[in-house]
Amino acid sequence: MTVDEYIETRVAPAHRPTVAILRELMKQHAPDAQEVIAYGSLAWRGAKNLAIVSAAKTHITFAFDRGAEFTDAHGLLDGVGKKTRHVKLKKPDDIDRAALGDYITQAVELDRQ
């Protein structure tokens, strides 16, 4: 399945604009990351997975594989595990582009280490 097929079949039409903005932010802040379908979800991979999008009925979850290691100056990351942190987005207006850009940049930097 291609990324576009995934979005057409697995992401509710109301959430597709949110996913489009996330794709744009990933291209801007992680231009070398490969956009893939991993574990049944849209993901971006460098040396390892950087970020993943999970589509639910009511929201989009944008998760960072090494998010627990981030400096969260924006206070938007949720999660309690040892590794992953995420942001839940219900509509495009929920997207803080500067904060997500910072998180993506941190993910890329950690991936390079």
C-alpha positions as CSV (number, residue, x, y, z in Angstrom):
1,M,0.0,0.0,0.0
2,T,1.3,3.4,-0.9
3,V,1.1,6.4,1.5
4,D,-1.5,8.0,-0.7
5,E,-3.6,4.8,-0.6
6,Y,-3.2,4.7,3.1
7,I,-4.5,8.2,3.5
8,E,-7.4,7.6,1.1
9,T,-8.5,4.3,2.8
10,R,-7.5,4.7,6.5
11,V,-7.8,8.4,7.3
12,A,-11.2,9.9,7.7
13,P,-11.8,12.7,5.2
14,A,-12.1,15.2,8.1
15,H,-8.6,14.3,9.2
16,R,-6.9,14.4,5.9
17,P,-6.0,18.1,6.0
18,T,-4.3,17.5,9.4
19,V,-2.3,14.7,7.9
20,A,-1.4,16.9,4.9
21,I,0.0,19.5,7.2
22,L,2.0,16.9,9.1
23,R,3.5,15.6,5.8
24,E,4.4,19.2,4.9
25,L,6.1,19.7,8.3
26,M,8.0,16.5,8.0
27,K,9.3,17.5,4.5
28,Q,10.3,20.8,5.8
29,H,12.1,19.7,9.0
30,A,13.2,16.2,8.0
31,P,13.7,16.4,4.3
32,D,15.9,13.2,4.2
33,A,13.3,11.1,6.0
34,Q,11.6,8.3,4.0
35,E,7.8,8.4,4.1
36,V,6.7,4.8,4.6
37,I,3.9,2.6,5.8
38,A,5.1,0.8,8.9
39,Y,3.1,-1.4,11.2
40,G,0.0,-0.4,9.3
41,S,0.5,3.4,9.8
42,L,2.1,6.3,8.0
43,A,5.6,6.8,9.3
44,W,8.9,8.6,8.6
45,R,12.1,6.8,8.8
46,G,15.7,8.0,9.0
47,A,18.2,5.4,10.4
48,K,15.2,4.3,12.5
49,N,11.6,5.5,12.8
50,L,11.3,9.2,13.5
51,A,7.6,9.7,13.7
52,I,4.3,7.9,13.1
53,V,0.7,8.9,12.4
54,S,-2.1,6.9,13.8
55,A,-5.6,7.6,12.6
56,A,-8.5,7.3,15.0
57,K,-12.2,8.2,14.5
58,T,-11.9,11.4,16.5
59,H,-8.3,12.5,16.1
60,I,-4.9,11.9,14.6
61,T,-2.0,10.9,16.9
62,F,1.4,12.1,15.8
63,A,4.0,10.1,17.8
64,F,7.7,10.3,18.1
65,D,9.6,7.1,18.7
66,R,12.2,8.7,20.9
67,G,10.0,11.5,22.2
68,A,10.8,10.7,25.9
69,E,14.3,12.1,25.2
70,F,13.0,15.4,23.8
71,T,13.2,18.7,25.6
72,D,9.5,19.6,25.7
73,A,9.7,23.4,25.9
74,H,6.1,23.6,24.4
75,G,4.4,21.3,26.9
76,L,2.4,19.4,24.2
77,L,3.8,15.9,24.4
78,D,1.8,13.2,26.1
79,G,2.8,9.7,27.2
80,V,4.3,8.0,30.1
81,G,6.4,5.2,28.6
82,K,10.1,5.0,28.5
83,K,10.3,5.8,24.8
84,T,7.4,7.3,22.8
85,R,5.6,10.6,23.2
86,H,2.7,11.9,21.1
87,V,0.5,14.8,20.3
88,K,-3.3,14.3,19.6
89,L,-4.7,16.5,16.9
90,K,-8.5,16.8,16.4
91,K,-8.4,19.5,13.7
92,P,-5.9,21.4,11.6
93,D,-6.2,24.4,13.8
94,D,-4.8,22.3,16.7
95,I,-1.4,22.1,15.0
96,D,1.3,24.3,16.5
97,R,3.7,24.4,13.6
98,A,6.6,25.8,15.5
99,A,6.3,23.2,18.3
100,L,5.9,20.3,15.9
101,G,8.8,21.6,13.9
102,D,10.9,21.7,17.0
103,Y,9.9,18.1,17.9
104,I,10.7,16.9,14.4
105,T,14.1,18.6,14.5
106,Q,14.8,16.9,17.8
107,A,13.8,13.5,16.3
108,V,16.2,14.0,13.4
109,E,19.0,15.0,15.7
110,L,18.5,12.0,17.9
111,D,18.3,9.7,14.9
112,R,21.7,11.0,13.7
113,Q,23.4,10.0,17.0
